[in-house]
Every structure is written in C-alpha cells, then in structure tokens.
C-alpha cells in the first residue's frame, strides 16, 4: 500500500514551524499508524485534526505580504465573493479539510488577479505570491484531508450505554420544572444511521456514516441557559449542562428531557457530561446531521 502520509510528509510539514512542527510531526506518525490499520485509533482523530490545523507557516505566507488577506479576497471577488473569502478564511485559520473539500478554481482566481493587475499596482506581486502560497497549501494538505475522510468512513456506529442519572443533575433539573417519574424522562434523541456517499478528487467513491436525528414533534430547542441561540442552530458552542465550550463536532450527545407537562426539550451535551451527569456512555464517534431550525 502506498502510504499517503509517507508520500506527503515533507510537503505537509513545510507549513509548520517551531512547536507547531513538532506537534504536526507527532500527529502524522499517529495518522500513519491509523492509515496502516485502516481505522482510527481511540482519541487519535481529534488530536490529529487539532495539530494539523495549526499550519502557522501558511498563515504567515498569506498575511506577510503587503496585500494581506483582504487583497486576496478583493482580487478574486468577481468570481464569487463567498469562494474567495472561504479560501482566505481557510488558510488564515488552518482549516485544511474545508479547503480540500471546496475544490477551489485556482485557474479562475489567477485569471482574475491578472485582470486586476492595475488595481493593485505595486502590491500586485505581493498578492500574487499570497495566492500562490494558498494554492500550494491546499494542494499539499488535500491528500491528508482525504485520508482523514476515509478513516472517518470506516467508523462504526457509536454504542450508547445508560448508566443512570447523577443526583446532582437530577436536583438541578427538578428546579427547572423537569420530572423523572417516567423511565424515558431523560433519553437519547431517536436516531438512525445512514452511510452517505462521497467522491474524492480522483473520482473514487466512499461512504461516510452519518447519524440522522429524529426529534419528536413539539420538541423545544434552546431552553438551556447555556444555549447560545434562541432559535437553535447546530452545532452549538457550549455544552447545555455545564456551559463549557465544545469545538469538536464529534463530541456531542443529543438528549431529550421532558418537563412536568411531558413536553420534550432538546439538550445538547458533551460526551464527558453525558456520562458523568446523565449516565450515558458513548463508545465511538460519528458525525451528526444538521437538523432544521426549530419551528
């Protein structure tokens, strides 16, 4: 088997320096082990993504020119502001997976930049170098992103084990007019698992497991004091039980809690709180589909 990590190690690591390079090197070693095994090792997915999203050399290559990030956006705006902004945003924040999935039309970007040469004047070469750096970064990081997606595709559906609700959270929710007289007062949102087909840039097809949530009719969203939006959009930024930030979209557990009138309320919690507070243990990771806004 041709190792994606081994083949692209040098190209990937050139976008990291100092401590970022050390962490990226360690992440690639872990990723290579998973590549050989054909599946993610426990906890490796998060650490690999976190380390490889710190491509500080790529960020400096973009922002270090006189034109900076705004000029790159302006240069390509005539081909669609959303895509040009997305390119700049992805590089600036090291979002290599999003950049790889976007399939940016660099030929159009480069043509647009040439057409607006006079607009940039003495800054033209600077902006051109920034665009070239962005293009190279996307090309170098894409094979790694595709490997990560294939490892995601090999995930099995998670297993949920009910251990029982802690006395602390029971008392807290009782004060919020929730009850626990029925066995299903606190429960997982009903869900089904589907495998969604995706196609990589070479035309190879693979499937990714996705959890489809089936919220009961009349479910109330955003009722927690820690919910960030009244209308509720996924993913939320904070665990609804403890208020701590959760940035990993594989770290959510969708719960339903009935109030004293039997009305179900959506409660999004992190995996730590789902176990320690609600007694629901999660084994495995899976992406959760984005639900519609509460009506």
C-alpha positions as CSV (number, residue, x, y, z in Angstrom):
1,X,0.0,0.0,0.0
2,X,1.3,3.4,-0.9
3,X,1.3,5.4,2.3
4,X,-0.4,8.8,1.9
5,X,1.4,10.1,5.0
6,X,4.8,8.9,4.0
7,X,4.5,10.3,0.5
8,X,3.3,13.7,1.6
9,X,5.1,14.1,4.9
10,X,7.7,16.7,3.7
11,X,5.1,18.7,1.8
12,X,2.8,18.9,4.8
13,X,5.5,19.6,7.4
14,X,6.9,22.6,5.5
15,X,3.7,24.5,6.5
16,X,4.6,24.2,10.2
17,X,7.4,25.7,12.2
18,X,8.7,25.6,15.8
19,X,6.4,23.8,18.3
20,X,3.7,23.5,15.7
21,X,6.1,21.5,13.6
22,X,6.8,19.2,16.5
23,X,3.1,18.5,17.1
24,X,2.4,18.1,13.4
25,X,5.2,15.6,13.1
26,X,3.8,13.6,16.0
27,X,0.3,13.8,14.5
28,X,1.5,12.4,11.2
29,X,3.1,9.4,12.9
30,X,-0.3,8.7,14.6
31,X,-2.1,9.2,11.3
32,X,0.3,6.8,9.6
33,X,-0.4,4.1,12.2
34,X,-4.2,4.6,11.6
35,X,-3.7,4.5,7.8
36,X,-1.9,1.1,8.1
37,X,-4.6,-0.2,10.4
38,X,-7.4,1.1,8.2
39,X,-9.2,2.7,11.1
40,X,-8.9,5.4,13.7
41,X,-7.3,4.5,17.0
42,X,-9.2,5.8,20.1
43,X,-8.8,9.5,20.5
44,X,-6.4,10.0,17.6
45,X,-8.9,11.7,15.3
46,X,-9.2,14.8,17.5
47,X,-5.5,15.2,18.2
48,X,-4.5,14.8,14.5
49,X,-7.1,17.4,13.4
50,X,-6.1,19.8,16.1
51,X,-2.3,19.6,15.3
52,X,-2.7,19.8,11.6
53,X,-5.0,22.9,11.8
54,X,-2.1,24.9,13.2
55,X,-0.3,25.5,9.9
56,X,1.4,28.7,11.0
57,X,3.8,28.9,8.0
58,X,0.9,29.0,5.6
59,X,-0.8,31.7,7.6
60,X,2.4,33.8,7.6
61,X,2.8,33.3,3.9
62,X,-0.6,34.8,3.3
63,X,-0.5,37.6,5.8
64,X,3.2,38.5,5.5
65,X,2.7,40.3,2.1
66,X,1.7,43.9,1.8
67,X,-1.6,42.9,0.1
68,X,-2.6,40.7,3.1
69,X,-5.7,38.6,3.3
70,X,-8.1,41.3,2.2
71,X,-6.4,41.9,-1.1
72,X,-6.6,38.2,-1.9
73,X,-10.3,38.3,-1.3
74,X,-10.7,41.5,-3.4
75,X,-8.6,40.0,-6.2
76,X,-11.0,37.1,-6.7
77,X,-14.3,38.7,-5.7
78,X,-15.6,38.8,-9.3
79,X,-15.6,35.0,-9.4
80,X,-17.8,34.8,-6.3
81,X,-17.1,36.5,-3.0
82,X,-18.1,33.5,-1.0
83,X,-15.5,31.3,-2.5
84,X,-12.7,33.8,-2.4
85,X,-13.5,34.7,1.2
86,X,-13.6,31.0,2.0
87,X,-10.2,30.4,0.5
88,X,-8.7,33.2,2.6
89,X,-10.5,32.2,5.7
90,X,-9.5,28.5,5.4
91,X,-5.8,29.4,5.1
92,X,-5.9,32.0,7.8
93,X,-7.3,29.5,10.3
94,X,-5.6,26.4,9.0
95,X,-8.9,24.8,8.0
96,X,-7.3,22.3,5.7
97,X,-10.3,19.9,5.5
98,X,-12.7,22.6,4.4
99,X,-10.2,23.9,1.9
100,X,-9.7,20.4,0.4
101,X,-13.5,19.9,0.1
102,X,-14.1,23.2,-1.5
103,X,-12.4,22.3,-4.8
104,X,-11.3,25.9,-5.4
105,X,-11.0,27.1,-9.0
106,X,-7.4,28.4,-8.8
107,X,-7.3,29.0,-12.6
108,X,-10.2,31.4,-12.2
109,X,-8.5,33.0,-9.2
110,X,-5.3,33.5,-11.1
111,X,-7.1,34.9,-14.2
112,X,-9.0,37.4,-12.0
113,X,-5.8,38.5,-10.4
114,X,-4.1,39.2,-13.7
115,X,-7.1,41.1,-15.0
116,X,-6.9,43.4,-12.0
117,X,-3.2,43.9,-12.1
118,X,-3.6,47.7,-12.4
119,X,-5.9,47.8,-9.5
120,X,-3.2,46.5,-7.1
121,X,-0.3,48.5,-8.6
122,X,2.9,47.9,-6.6
123,X,1.1,45.4,-4.4
124,X,0.4,43.1,-7.3
125,X,3.4,40.8,-6.8
126,X,2.7,40.6,-3.1
127,X,-0.9,39.5,-3.6
128,X,0.1,37.0,-6.4
129,X,2.6,35.4,-4.0
130,X,-0.1,35.1,-1.3
131,X,-2.4,33.4,-3.8
132,X,0.3,31.0,-4.9
133,X,1.0,30.2,-1.2
134,X,-2.7,29.5,-0.7
135,X,-2.8,27.2,-3.7
136,X,0.2,25.2,-2.7
137,X,-1.0,24.8,0.8
138,X,-4.4,23.4,-0.4
139,X,-2.7,21.0,-2.8
140,X,-0.2,19.8,-0.1
141,X,-2.9,19.3,2.6
142,X,-5.6,17.7,0.3
143,X,-4.2,14.1,0.3
144,X,-4.1,14.2,4.1
145,X,-7.6,15.5,4.4
146,X,-8.8,12.8,2.0
147,X,-7.1,10.1,4.2
148,X,-8.8,11.5,7.3
149,X,-12.2,11.3,5.5
150,X,-11.6,7.7,4.5
151,X,-10.7,6.9,8.1
152,X,-13.9,8.6,9.1
153,X,-15.8,6.5,6.6
154,X,-14.5,3.4,8.4
155,X,-16.1,4.3,11.7
156,X,-18.7,2.1,13.1
157,X,-21.9,3.5,14.7
158,X,-21.4,4.5,18.3
159,X,-22.8,2.4,21.2
160,X,-24.7,4.3,23.9
161,X,-24.9,2.7,27.4
162,X,-27.3,4.0,30.0
163,X,-25.6,4.1,33.5
164,X,-28.1,6.3,35.4
165,X,-28.5,10.0,36.1
166,X,-26.4,11.6,38.9
167,X,-28.2,13.0,41.9
168,X,-26.7,16.4,41.3
169,X,-28.1,16.9,37.8
170,X,-31.4,15.4,38.9
171,X,-31.8,18.1,41.6
172,X,-30.7,20.8,39.1
173,X,-33.3,19.8,36.5
174,X,-36.0,19.4,39.1
175,X,-35.6,23.0,39.9
176,X,-36.2,23.8,36.2
177,X,-39.5,22.0,36.4
178,X,-38.3,18.7,34.8
179,X,-39.5,15.4,36.2
180,X,-38.3,11.8,36.3
181,X,-41.3,9.8,37.1
182,X,-41.3,8.0,33.8
183,X,-38.3,5.8,32.7
184,X,-37.9,7.9,29.5
185,X,-37.8,11.3,31.1
186,X,-34.2,11.6,30.1
187,X,-33.2,9.8,26.9
188,X,-31.3,9.9,23.7
189,X,-32.9,11.6,20.8
190,X,-34.3,8.8,18.5
191,X,-31.8,8.4,15.6
192,X,-30.9,6.2,12.7
193,X,-27.6,5.7,10.9
194,X,-27.1,6.1,7.2
195,X,-23.9,5.9,5.1
196,X,-23.7,8.9,2.8
197,X,-21.7,8.6,-0.4
198,X,-18.9,11.0,-1.1
199,X,-16.4,11.2,-4.0
200,X,-12.8,12.4,-3.7
201,X,-11.0,14.5,-6.3
202,X,-9.9,11.3,-8.2
203,X,-13.4,10.1,-8.6
204,X,-13.1,7.4,-6.0
205,X,-16.4,6.7,-4.2
206,X,-16.6,6.0,-0.5
207,X,-19.3,6.2,2.2
208,X,-19.3,8.1,5.5
209,X,-21.5,7.1,8.4
210,X,-23.9,9.9,9.4
211,X,-26.3,10.0,12.4
212,X,-29.8,11.3,11.4
213,X,-31.7,12.7,14.4
214,X,-35.5,12.2,14.6
215,X,-36.6,14.9,17.0
216,X,-40.2,14.3,18.3
217,X,-42.9,16.7,17.2
218,X,-43.1,19.7,19.5
219,X,-39.5,19.4,20.8
220,X,-38.4,22.7,22.4
221,X,-34.8,23.8,21.4
222,X,-32.5,26.3,23.1
223,X,-34.2,26.1,26.5
224,X,-30.9,25.7,28.5
225,X,-29.3,28.8,30.0
226,X,-26.1,27.7,28.2
227,X,-27.8,27.6,24.7
228,X,-26.3,30.3,22.6
229,X,-29.2,30.9,20.2
230,X,-32.9,31.0,21.0
231,X,-33.8,29.6,17.6
232,X,-31.2,26.9,17.9
233,X,-28.7,26.1,15.2
234,X,-26.2,23.2,15.2
235,X,-23.5,22.9,16.3
236,X,-23.9,24.9,19.5
237,X,-20.8,26.3,21.0
238,X,-21.4,25.3,24.6
239,X,-22.5,22.1,26.5
240,X,-26.1,22.7,27.7
241,X,-25.4,21.1,31.0
242,X,-22.1,22.7,32.1
243,X,-21.6,25.6,29.8
244,X,-18.1,24.6,28.7
245,X,-17.2,25.2,25.0
246,X,-17.2,22.2,22.7
247,X,-15.5,22.7,19.3
248,X,-15.4,19.2,18.1
249,X,-18.5,18.2,16.1
250,X,-17.9,14.5,17.0
251,X,-18.2,15.3,20.8
252,X,-21.9,16.0,21.0
253,X,-24.7,13.8,22.6
254,X,-28.3,14.8,21.7
255,X,-30.6,14.3,24.7
256,X,-34.3,14.7,25.3
257,X,-35.6,15.9,28.7
258,X,-39.3,16.0,29.4
259,X,-40.7,18.8,31.6
260,X,-43.5,18.3,34.1
261,X,-46.1,18.5,31.3
262,X,-44.4,15.9,29.2
263,X,-43.0,18.4,26.7
264,X,-39.7,17.2,25.2
265,X,-36.7,19.6,25.3
266,X,-33.5,19.2,23.3
267,X,-30.4,19.2,25.5
268,X,-27.0,19.0,23.7
269,X,-24.2,17.9,26.0
270,X,-20.6,16.8,25.6
271,X,-19.6,13.2,26.0
272,X,-18.0,13.9,29.4
273,X,-21.2,15.4,30.8
274,X,-23.3,12.7,29.1
275,X,-21.5,10.1,31.2
276,X,-20.8,11.9,34.5
277,X,-24.1,13.8,34.8
278,X,-26.6,11.9,32.7
279,X,-25.2,8.4,32.9
280,X,-24.9,7.8,29.2
281,X,-21.6,6.4,28.0
282,X,-20.6,6.8,24.4
283,X,-18.2,4.5,22.6
284,X,-17.2,5.5,19.1
285,X,-17.6,8.7,17.2
286,X,-19.9,9.7,14.3
287,X,-20.9,12.9,12.6
288,X,-24.4,14.1,13.4
289,X,-26.5,15.6,10.6
290,X,-27.5,19.2,11.0
291,X,-31.2,19.4,11.9
292,X,-33.6,22.1,10.7
293,X,-34.2,25.1,12.8
294,X,-36.9,24.8,15.4
295,X,-40.2,25.9,14.1
